[in-house]
Structures are given as C-alpha cells and as structure tokens.
Amino acid sequence: VVMTEAAQRFVTPLAAGALVGERVFTDLFDQAQEFDVGHIRLARECDLIIVAPATADLMAKAAHGLANDLASAVLLATDKRVLIAPAMNVRMWQHPATRRNVATLKHDGITIVEPDEGAMACGEFGPGRLPEPAAVMQAIEQALAAGPLAGQPDFEAEPAHRPLFGKHVLVTAGPTHEPIDPVRHIANRSSGKQGFAIAAAAARAGARVTLVSGPVALPTPPGVDRVDVETAREMAEAVRRALPADCAVMVAAVADWRTEDYAPEKMKKRGSAPPALRLTENPDILATVAVSDKRPRLVVGFAAETEKVVEHAQAKLKKKGCDWMVANEVGTDHNPAFGTDHNQVTLITRTNIESWPTSTKAEVAKNLVNRIVSYFEEGQKTHDTDHSNTNTKQAATGS
C-alpha cells in the first residue's frame, strides 16, 4: 500500500496496514523506507498497480509525468500495468481538463474503470462516484488475465521491447444495428468476441489500440481505447476519426443495408400485409479505409461466409483493396463462430493461403497479431537494407 498525504487524512496508515497485514509506504523522502525498499522496487516488483480512489489531482500528475510524491513517483517509474478507479465531484469529472487527462492516460495504456453515477458526499448527483468494489475487482481480474505477467508472457513486459510499441492499431468489432423504428432494427449474430480478442492481443504487444465497437456485451480489454457506435454510418465516422493508423483490422460484421425510411414511432400491424421496407446500401468501411489518403500500411479484412469460403474471400480481398483477408465459415455445425469462444479461420494474402486449425478466439488473435508483428519487422528490415544500399551507392560515387 502506498498512501498520498491526502489519503492519510481519510484513513490512517496504521488502519490500512492492519487491513492488509503489510507495511504501508507514505514518504518519498523517508530515508529508511527508500534505503530498505525504494520507490523503484515498489514500481517494479508487482504485477499490477491499482489507484483507488484516483483523484483529479493524481490523474493530472500521472497524465503529465509529474512525480513530486511517492505515489506519483511510483506511477512514473513503473513498467507494469496500471489500473485507475476515479472518484471526484461530477463537475470535476466532466471538466475539459480531466477529460483531456483521461484521454492521455488511455493513450498511454492505462486502464480507466469508469466511475459510477449517483449521489455524492457533496450533495450533487452524477458520474464521479468511486466504482463499486466488485467492478474494480472484475477489472483487476481482467487485467491480470490479459497481462504479460499473468503466467503467459506473450511478449516482453518492458514497453520499449514490445514488438508493436509505437504503432497505432485500429480494430472494429461486433455487429451494427440499423434502426427500423424505435423498437426494431436490422442486425446480425456477431458477438464481437473475435475483434475484442484481437484488440487485447495488439495491446499486449505494446500497440496503441483504438477499438470501434458495435453493440456488444463485452468488457473493454485492458489498455484499449474504446469507441462505441450503433449503426454502420456511425462506425464509418468513428473509423475516419481514428485514422491515421499503422494497421487496421476490420473484424466488425457491418450490416450491408439499412432502411431508407426510419419510422419515428413504433410500426403497427395494419391489415394482413406486413409493411414493405425499402433498403439502401451502407457505406463500405473496409473499402473506404483501403483507398483512404490516410490508408494504414497494413489493412486486414474479415470475411464471414457460409459457402465457398476461400473463393469468396479471395474475391473480397481483390474487390476491397485490402492486404490480407481472414476468412471463416459461419453458421454451420463445423464452425458456428458467432457467439462461441472458438473459431477456425484461413489467412489469405495476395500471394498465399493458410488454413489455421480450430482454436480459441484468443489463440486466433494471438496468431494474427504475431503475423502483424512479423509484417512490420520484415518491412523495417527491408527499409534498413534499402537505406544501407543507398548509402553504399552514395559512398561509391562520392556523392
């Protein structure tokens, strides 16, 4: 336990130490504590750092790299995952400065457990209450399960050594819902599990991940910046705003059509004939990204097919203009895919077709991210070789 000076006004170090049965650290300039343990050991000899409750002040310090007390110094010195559970007045939580700091912390890979909404000690009502302990515990369990120090070290824990560190990966996931009237919509069976697993794997590999998600009942993976949307047009706009990116993995099952006319009131049965729905095409998000002036260096599409899986996916690869296509058969006994925890996919590039065995969606995500890592590493090697050849030619010609 590390306590700030303000925290000690609410709970004494003696009480906190009695609760956890461990030593409590309070002072950055305590010679005995610093000599015995030191803030660097506190920052490194752990699997996860939880800040709860996190004040607006401490979040501002963390966002801007300030370290004028023990708690903020530990946060600046750590190379481990950090989870923050904010608690503050509703106006402080909604203040533009706090919103900027939250965005910065998320960008840096820190997980924010969104505060609850309700009555506060100051007498006001709104978002800003400390999340319930059960919600904080759930976020802790997810962070430990997904983290590189949870017994399954996918990649190096040190950020500078993570293979996608410095890269921005954009992922879309889930279905889109196209409203017919206030109570009905056009949708599909996508659960979002595969896209969320890919976003989580990319974050573990050190990437800055933006996850644009349709309506799903899934928690945000640790270290991922999530944007929630409902319709295809909202998803297209969110993707546009998220660019530029180094890699885009378009997993979402975007509805191909939407109703041309939205009924503002619930449609009623009138006579024996059902109402006719006039449909119009939704924007093709994958194709738009592939030809964008901010086109990612690597664009990966997903093709959910019920027949001729590879053939249709190859045609889609060419039509959409992306670099890779991940094809999977859906809605069959062989590979139901939608809503399950397993998947069987085929990775199709412009020069190769590779079928992967049925495995968990987390394993599919890990394999795909490994391929993305290799893609960027090979590209860097090519760039370095070309640069070296250019220098050699210049030296040989005296230029």
N, C-alpha and C positions, 0 to 999 in steps of 0.2 A: 504494500500500500504506500502510495506517495500522496501526501496531502498538501494542498496550497495553503497559504496563510488564511485566505477567506474560508476554506473548508473547515479549518480549525475553529472558526467562530461558530460553526453549527454542530460539529462533532469533534470531541477531543481525540488526540492521537491515542490516548490510553484506551478509550472505548473502542476505537477502530482496531487497535492491536489485540484487544481481548476478543473481539468478534472473529478475527481471522487466525488468531493464535500465532501471529508472526510479527516481526519488527515493522514499525512504521517509519517512513522517511519523510522529512519535512524541510530540511535546510540544505541548500546548495553549498553554503559556506561553512557547514559543520565539519571541522577538521577530522574528527573521529569517524563520522559516517563516511566521509569522502575517502579517507585512507582505508577504511575497512572494506567498503563495497564500491562506492563511487557511482556517479550518475551514468557513466558509460556502461558499467556492468548491469545497472538497473535497466538500461535501454536495450541491452543485447541479450541478457540471459533470461529470456522469456519467449513464449510462443505468440503472445498477443497482448497488446496494451489497450485497456478499456478506460475511456474518460467518461465518468458518470457521477454526478451530473456535469455536463460541459457548459460553462457559462459563455456568454457572448465574448467576454474578455479573453478567455483562454482560447476560444476558437479563432479569434483575431490574431492572437500571438502565433498559434500554430500555422495559420494561413500565410503569415508574413515572415516566418522564421525567427521570431523573437525568442530569446531564451534567458530571461532575467530572474528566473527562479527554478527550483529543482524540477517541477512538473514540466515546464515548457522546455527545459534543457534536455530532459529525457526524451520528449517528443521529437526534438530536433536531432538528437543523436541516434535514434533507433533506426534499425533496418528491418524491423518486424512489422507485421500488420497492426494497424491502429483502427479502433472502433470508437466512435464518438456518439454519446447519447445526450443531446442538448436539453437544457431546461432553462427557460427565461420567460420574461413577460412577452405577451403576444406582439406588442409593438416592436420590441427589440428583435424578436424572431423575424418579423416581416420587414424590418428596416433594410434599405438597399445595401448598406454596408455589410450586414450579416448575410444577406443573400449572396453578395459577391464572395464573401469569405467561405460560405458553404460550397459554392461552385468551385472555388480554388482548392479546397480540401478534397472534394470528389475528384477533381482533375489530378491531384497528387496521389490518388489511390486510397484515400482514407474512406472508410465506410461510415455513413451517417445513418443512425437509427432515427427515423423521423419522429419528432415529438408528438405526443397525444394532444387532443383538443378537449378543453373542458374548463372548469372553474379553477382559478389560481388564487394563491395566498394573498395577492394584492387586490383581489376583488373583481378582476376583469375575467373575461371568458374568451377563449380562442385557442389556436395552436400554440404550443410552447411548453406544455406540461411534460415533465420527465416521462419517457415511455414506461409502461408497466414492466416490472422485473421479468415477467415471462417473455415479453417481447425482446428485451435486452438479452436474455439467456438464449433465445432462439437465434438471434443474430450472432452471438458468440459461438454457438454450436456450428452454425453455417460457416463462419469464418475459419474455425479450426478444421472443419471437414474439408474445406476448399483450399486451405493454405498450404504452402510448400513445406511447412514444418509440422504437418499433421501425420507424419509417418509415411507419406507418399511423395517424396521430393521429386516432382516433375522437372523442375529447373532450379538453378541456383537461387538462394534466398536473397543474395545481395542484388539490389535493383540494377546496378551498373552492369551486372553479368547476366541479367535475364535476356534471352535472345530477341525479344521484341521490345526491349526497353527503348523509348524514344519514338516508337511507332504508334500511330493512331489507327485503331481497327474499328470499323463501323459494322454493326450486326443488326439485322432486322429479324424479328421473331414473331410467332403467333399468327392468328388469323386477322382479318379485318371484318368489321361488321358494317354492312351497308343498310342504313335505315329505310324501311318501307313506310312506317308510321311510328308514332311514339312508343309502341309496344312490340313491334315486329322488325326483324332485319334479315338480310341475306348473310349467311356465314358459312364456314366450313369447320371441319373437325380438328384443326390444328390445335395442339395443346401448348406449343411454344417451348416444350422441353428441350428439343434439339438445339434451337437457337440460343436458349439460355445457357445450355451446357457449353456451347462454343464461345459465348461471351465470357463465361467463367474461366475457360481454359486460356483464352487470349489474355485475360487479366493476370492469371497466374504466370504467364510467360513474360509479364512486365509491360504489356501494351497499355496505352490509354484507350479504354473501350467505351464507345457510345452504343448503347443498346436501344433501338427503337422498337417498341413492343406494342402489338395489338392487344385486345382484351384477353388476359390470361390470369390464372390464379396461382402465380408463382412468385416467390420472394426474389428481390434483386440480388444477383450474385455479388459477393464482396468486391469492392474496388471498381465497380462498374457504374457508369453514369447512365441512368435510365430515362428514356423519354416515352411516356405513354400516349398512345393515339387510339382512335377507334376506326376511322374509315381509311380507305386507300388514299384518298386525296390528302388526308392529314398525315399519313405515313410518308407520302411523296414529299410533302413540305418539310417534315422533320428530317428526312434524309438529306434534302437540299441544304438545310441549315447546318447539318452536321459535317458536310464536306468543307474543306478538303480532308481526305484520309489517305493513309498509305495502303490500306486494304479494306475492301467491302465484302462481307459475307452475307448474301441476301437469302436468308432462310425462310422469311415470312411467307405464308400462304395467302397472298394478296388476292382478294376477290377480283375476278376478271370484269365483272359487270356490277352496276348499281342501278337503282331505279331512276328513271328520268324525272319522275314527279314524286315528290315527298308529300305524303298526306299529313297535314298538321294535326289532325285529330284521328283517333282510332277508327280504322275502316270497319264498317258494319256489314253484316250479311244483308243483302238486298235481293230478294228473289232466289232463284235456284242457281243462277250462273255466278261463278266466282269473279271477282274484279280482274281485269286484264292489267298486267304490269308491263310497262314499256321499259326496256333495259337499254342502257348506254354503256360504252366501254369505260373502264377506269384507266388512269394513267399507267403506263408500263414502267414501273420504277426501276427494274433491273436494266432495261434497255436504255433508259434515260441516264442512269449513272455511267453506263459503259461508253456513252458518247459525250459526256459532260466535259466542259473545259477544265473542270476540277476532277477529272477521272482518277480514281485510285490506281496505283501502279498494278495492283492485283485485284481483279473483280471475280468473285466466286458466286455462282448462282446455284439454286436448288431446283430440282425437277421432281415433283411427285407424280408418278404415273401409275396407271392400272394395267397397262399392256404395252408391249414393245418398248420396254423401259429405256434401254440403251439407245435404240434408234430414235425415239422421240427426244431424248436428252441431247443427242448429238445435233439434231436439227435445231433445238432450242439454243444450244451453245452458239451455233453459227448465226441464228436469227437475232439473238440478243446482243451479240458482240462482246461477250464476257470471255475471260481467260480459262476458267475451269467451270465444270458443271458437276454437281453432286446429285446423282440420280438415285431415287429409291422407289420401290414398288409399295403402294399403299392400298389399304382396304382389302387385303387378301389374307387368307389363312397363313400363307408363307411369311408375310411381313405386314402385320396390321399397322405398325408405325404410329399412327395418330393416337395420342394419349397413352402409349405404352412407354416403358423405360428402355426398350431395345430397338435397334434399327439395323438394317442391312443396306449398305449403300455401294455405289460404284462411282469412283472418281474418274471423270472424263476430262482430259485436256485436249489441246489441238493436235497432240501427237501420240497420246497414249490412253488406254482404257484399263482400269484396275479395279477389280471387284474385291471388296473387303468382306470378311466373314461377319455373320450376325454377332453383335456385341452390344454392350450398354451404350446409351447415347453419350454418356460421359467419355467412354472409350473412343467412340467415333469422333467426338470433339477433340480429344487429345491427339488422335492420329492426324486429323485435319490441320490442327494448329502446328503440329510438328512439320507437316508438309509446307505450311506457310512460312515457318521459320527457315526451312531449307531453301525455299524460293528466294527469300530476301538475302540469305547468306551467299547463295550462288551468284545472285545479282551483284552483291558487293564485291565478290572475288573477281567477277568479270570487269566491273568498273575499275578495281585496283589494277588489274592486268592491263586494261586499255590505257590507263593513266601512266603506268610504268613504261609501256611500249612507246607512248607519245614522248615521254621524257628521254628515252633512249634514242629515238629518231632525232629529237632536237639536239641532243648532245653530239650525235654522229655528224650532223650537218653544220654544227657550230652555231645553231640558232639560239 
